[in-house]
């Protein structure tokens, strides 16, 4: 186990030991059977078995032509977190990322369409400029990527914040509307459809109200634990269901290259729910090809300390 893995595991183990995991009846049954048969390791215990939808992400290979300054061919702003994006309680009692309007009320932050239409223009928030809004959109989905600059250098950008609006998967919309077939809504096919139907594609992307703000990455790619992420070893997960740092064992996957042990080291705006993980494949063209076409189903076992499993088992 490498040092980043070890640090992540210890962090997740500490978090897991402090949590009472809420699990459903099916998972409680799996846990109960595992405990009765004493199939519990020295350090970890199987606490959940779930069907998973697996997608992939890559850092170095996911990129777009870009520039540090606006110019001919570089007109799509890449924004840093705006200072007016805060957490507050709205008049309806809900709390979350929002802004204070001119009346002093806490209101939802600008949508993707409002931001694209200029809500943040002229405020000095641009950290770079992209040539292609479609490529930048998918960097947002992945959470990080590269801007390939005119001088041949690369500016790496990563997730810094989100506008608090609902994430809507446009691949699902295309499937639900019968535009793309089931299993055919991978990254490349979605891009191809948007480019072939530019006006409809722009409207489709705007149906995803979520908007990601970036920061420049100057060191190695880091996950949400503040530790380097590892190709073929890191998954992003929803921390409401999977403690960050917990080992995840993927098995019976219909993409066999994903089988094996991974560590939950990151989160993502699209990774919501107990049955979704996002595998990290590293940088370069091969990683991009693997990540872009990754969609797999199978089983996931989340491994947690024995004490955590016992507390989960005790819950009604």
Secondary structure, 3 states (H helix, E strand, C coil): CCHHHHHHHHHHHHHHHCCCCCCCHHHHHHHHHHHHCCCCCCCEEEEEEEEEEEEEECCCCCEEEEECCCECCECEEEECCCCCCEEEECCCCCEEEEEECCCCCEEECCCHHHHHHHHCCCCCCEEEEECCHHHHHHHHHHCEEEEECCCCCEEEEEEEEECCCCCCCHHHHHHHCCCCCCCCCCHHHHHHHHHHCHHHHHHHHHCCCCCEEEEECCCCCECCCCCECCCCCEEECCCCCCCCCCEEEEECCCCHHHCEEEEEEECCCCCCCCCEEEEECCCCHHHHHHHHCCEEEEEEEEEEEHHHHHHHHHCC
